[in-house]
Amino acid sequence: MGGEGAMMAANNSLKNNRSLLAKRKETKALEGSYAAIELKEFPKVTAEQLEGIRERIQIKNKQNRIRQLIVLGVFLIILVSFAIYLNH
């Protein structure tokens, strides 16, 4: 009959998964506590510093947008010129 090999592979897979689960439970790799962890203290930020950061990010985003538009424009010009070349 057909399908015996598939069923044997499924049984082997289940057996291997069970053995891996037993090993994971023995080592208890997922146990632990964060009670002894110290959180870092970060300096306070003034409103002026936040405004400066915001302005820098906006300038970088604007520059990235301009670069993307230039690359897209060049790509479209090349694509259109190639299409015109193929039609003639």
N, C-alpha and C positions, 0 to 999 in steps of 0.2 A: 504494500500500500504506500501511497505517497504521503509525504509530510512527516515521516519519522525523524528525519534529520533536523527539521525545524523545531519539533517538539523537544528533541534532545538538547539542542542549543538553548532553548528557552529554559529547560530544567537546569542546565549548567550555569546559565546566567543568574537564575534565582539562588542557586546554591552559593555561587561566588559572592553575590550581594549579601546573603545572610552571614557568610564568614567575615566579610569586611565590617558589617555592622557590629558583630561580636567584638572584633578587635577595637573598634572605636569606643564601644562602651567600656572596655577594660581600661583604656588609657585615660578616659574621662577628659578628652581634649577640649571639650566645650565648657568646662567648669572654670570659674574664676570670679573675682570680685574687683570692683573698681573703688572700693572704700578707701584704700591707702594712696590713691592717686592725688597729687597736688595739681591744682589748676594754676596756670601761669597768670600773672598780673600784667595786663597791658596798660600802657600809658593812656591817659585821657586825651581826647582829641578836641581841639577847639573848633568853633564854627568856621573860623577863617581857614583852618587847615582842611576841613571837609569841603569847603567851597573851592579851594585850590585843587584838591583831588578830583572833584567833580568836573572842573574846567579842563584839567589835563585829559581825563577820560573822554570828554566830549570832543576835544581836539583830535585825539587819536582815532576815535570812531569816525569823525568827518574825513580824516585823511584816508582811512581804510575804505570808506565808501567811495571816495573819489578814485582811488586806485582800482577798485572793483569795476567802476563804471568805465574807466579807460580801457581796462583789459577786455571787458565785454564789448565795447565799441570796436576795438581793433579786431577782435574775433569775428564780430558780425560783418565788418568790412571785408575781411579775408573770405568769409563764407559766401557773401553775396558776389564778390568778384570771381570766386571759383565757380559759382553757379552760372554766372554770365558767360564765363570762359567755356564751360561745358556746353552751353546752348548754342554757341556760335560755331 
